[in-house]
């Protein structure tokens, strides 16, 4: 994969090794959440300074994704706490940028500004 680069348009693009282009909005959120994969997530995490993904990281990211898939919206902190068994502070500390600007971007959900 290559790093994220500006295209001169509002979106950013990440090119994967197989040539797939993944588009992000100007704030770094996936434009199409179906393009998310663990491999892409690891690459994005490394670019943010998170070089080693632990089970706790994946637990939070999959809690976001599962809640979104079932409910059509991102979970509130209370839902994440329930799903992961972690406190909000524990989850915030796991990700550069915390939950909102870290975990939510890495898990592949769309920008909260674009959600209905």
N, C-alpha and C positions, 0 to 999 in steps of 0.2 A: 504494500500500500504506500501511497505517497501522502504527504501532509496535506492538510486542508489549505486550499488556496482560493483567493478571491477571483470571481469570474467577471467582475465589472458589473454584475447584476446584484440584486439584493441577496441572492442565495450564494452559499459556499458549496464547494464540491470536494468530496473525498474520492479519489480513484483507487480502487482495490487492485490487487495483483492480477485478477482475472479480467480487468478492464471495466468492471462495473462502476458506474458513477453514482454516488450517493449524494443527494442534494440536501443542504441544510439552509435554514433561513438565516437572516443576518445576525441573529442572536445565538446561532449554533444548535438549534433544535432540528431534528429530522423533519423533512418535508413529507416523507412517506414512511410511516412507522413499520411497514412490512419489509423495509430494507435493512432493518436491524438484525444483527447477528452477534454472537459472543466475540467473534474475531474482530469485527468492526468496533465493538465496545472496548475491547482491550487496546486497540490502536488509539482510539479517542482518549481513553483513560491515561495512557502513556503520555500523550501530548499534553495532558493537564497536570502531569507530575505524579500520577498514580501508576506506579510501575508494576505492582503486584496485586492482583485481584484475589482476595480471600473469600472464603465461604460466606462471610458476613456481607461482603459487598454484593455478591450474587443474590443473597437472600433478599436484600432491599430492592435490587433492580427487578427481580422477578415478582416481588410483591407489587411494585408499581405496574408492571406489565399485565399481571393476572387481574388486578383490580380494574385496570383500564379496559381490558378485553371483555370483562363481564359487565361493567357498568357504563362504559363509553366515556368515562372521565377519569381524571387522576384521583388517587386516594387522598384523603385528608391525613394529617399526621396521626390522628387516633387510629385510622385504619392501618397505617404502616406499623404503628406500635403493636397492634393486635396481631398482625400477620407475621411480624418478625420476632416479637418478644424482646425488642430492644427499646430503649428510651429514645426520645427525639434527639437528645444531646449525643448519645452514642452513634446514632445514624448520621447526624450532622458532621461529626468528627471523622467519619470514614471517607468522606469525599471532599476533594478540593472544590470549593464553591458551595459546600453543604448539600442539602437536599434539593433545594430549588434550582440552583445554578450548577450543580454537580450531578447528583444522582438522576434527576429528571432528564437531563440532556443525555446522559449515558444510557439510560434505559430505552431510549428511542421514542418516547412520547412526543406528540406535537407541542409546539409552543402554547403555553396556557392562554396567551393573548388571542390565539386563533380558535380556541375551543368554544363551542356554543354553550 
